[in-house]
Structure formats: structure tokens, C-alpha cells
């Protein structure tokens, strides 16, 4: 008969368990750090998207105002200001826009505009315009549009641009 010999097992100390636990903790910390970096990247992308949308909305209103001749009146002295409703210190509050989407944004107080007469009443057009100086004079305007939805987390942007209007001499 064969007799099986029993080899006494050595008592386990649990070293593998401790090492595996350390690896799991390291992997967990690495994962949490990666998730935090991803969230920060997401917030940055959302902020950039809001900034670009705000700039585009303000620029769209400025373009609509420049395209509308009624928005740059050639009467009034230097400092004459036409505004959208809700602005202060303006001479006129009926600034025509002509775009229903922009008019709805103005009505909801998300976007506003000012058109201010700058420079002398009338002056000869600059040479770069390449027009006949004896046939035209010019009037300068500053168009400032503001998109503001900061309270909703959608950004704030202000666009300002100059406009030169040629006026035929009488």
C-alpha cells in the first residue's frame, strides 16, 4: 500500500492580497484623475461654444444694422444715438433691425444695439473709398451690439464696428 505523505502547508501571510489591493487603489486613483481631466475639458469646450455663439449673435445684429439704411440716420449732430428698446441715454429708441429672429432676441432682452453718430456732421469721404469728392460727403457711425445671457450661463459678448455712410451732395 502506498501511503500518501502529507506535506504540511506553510501558513499564508496574505502578501498577494495586499499587493493586489495596492494595485486596485492605484488604478482607482488613476481613473478618478482621468475623469476629472475629462470633466474639465468638457467645461472648457462648453465655455468656448458659448463664447463663439455669443460673438456670432452680436455680429449678426451688427451686420443686420449695417445692412439697413434706416439704422444709420444721417440727420442729427455728433453724439446722436439710436438704440434698441431697453437702452439708456439715447435720442431714438426705434432702431430698425429687419430680422424677426434678432427682433425676438431684442424683445427678450438677450441682445441690444446702439448706433452713435461720430465725427463732424459731414466731411469728405476718405480717399480709400475712391468716390468723387465733389459728389459725396460722408457720415461716420459707431455700431455697438451686446449679447448678454450670462445669467443663463450662455456668455456675454460685445461687438463694436465703424460704419461710413456716403451721402450725395444736394
Secondary structure, 3 states (H helix, E strand, C coil): CCCCCCCCCCCCCCHHHHHHHHHHHHHHHHHHHHHHHHHHHHHHHHHHHHHHHHHHHHHHHHHHHHHCHHHCCCCCCCCCEEECCCCCCCCECCCCCCCHHHHHHHHCCCEEEEEEEEEEEEECCCHHHCCCCCCEEEEEEEEEEEEECHHHCCCEEEEEEEEEEEEECC
